[in-house]
Amino acid sequence: MPKIDNFLDKPELIELYRKMVLIRKFEEKCAQMYSRGNISGFTHLYIGEEAVAVGTISALFDKDYVVSAYRDHGHSLAKGSASKEVMAELFGKGTGICRGLGGSMHLFDQKNRFMGGYAIVGGGIPIAVGIGMSINYKDEDLVCVCFFGDGAVNEGAFHEGMNMAKLWNLPVLFVCENNYYGMGTSVHRASSVEKIYKRACSYDIPSMAVNGMDVIEVRKNVSNAVKKIRRGGGPYFIEMQTYRYKAHSMADPDRYRTPEEEAIWKDRDPIERYARRLITEGIIDTYELSEINDNIDNEINEAVEFSQKSPEPSKDMLYKYVYAE
């Protein structure tokens, strides 16, 4: 296994770990708060897929755009959204990142250029294509990354979006988070082409498959793809092969996977394996790792306390944001 410290410095390598742990602990707390009735509605957890969000977004400029789907907490946190504002949004509070109006599937953070989660499968893809067109129109040196799941590749919006992106040579990186299940249906039962990255060939878009359980591999491959896009290479497609440890949503009984399958993937845990590599290569020690975990525990607990104490959206919010001003 190649050394991991030959293209990032120590603070950057540690930050990859910190953000993955932040997402993991945030999502675990969400499950707890959902079971207590503090969070309601549909909630889709990102546990197991942390390396995809962190590895991908760490390779971007701060001003680059990110578009997500309904499993969007991890992407928002990786892009820099404040954990307390995201948690308050899930609580439906007025201090939330969308003032309590969006909820779990519709996070939006304009200042960090996180351009939304979308509950409609594939719904973010045309938005990302529009952002890519805007970047070209304004001649900006920016990229838009669009995350979606394996289930979205059978939607019309996916094919229309890919086609337009190639026709207009748009700076869009399409990232398919293939966790092998669209809700409860496995990829091999839903797609005639199981190697999803090959679908991009239909639109003459360069593509590849990446181990989405390895944050360094994700980071390196996304960095290379983004460089090509910025040089005018047009859209790029990456299939991130990953796995969600939890059910499709908090309302899903999750009876379609075997314990043996789950054990195989959990043995590839992106956080645990990365932590071992950091220790083995002398980048960090167990005490520092423990300290990071403790600090994140405190941050998440403070986010919950902030959310619990926050007010509900005011009644006059009913009349705001209905029409553009």
PyMOL commands that set and color helices and strands:
alter all, ss='L'
color gray80, all
select helices_A, chain A and resi 10-35+50-57+73-79+83-90+104-106+110-112+124-137+150-154+156-167+187-190+196-203+215-233+259-266+270-280+286-309+315-319
alter helices_A, ss='H'
color red, helices_A
select strands_A, chain A and resi 65-67+144-149+172-178+181-182+185-186+207-211+236-241
alter strands_A, ss='S'
color yellow, strands_A
deselect
rebuild
show_as cartoon
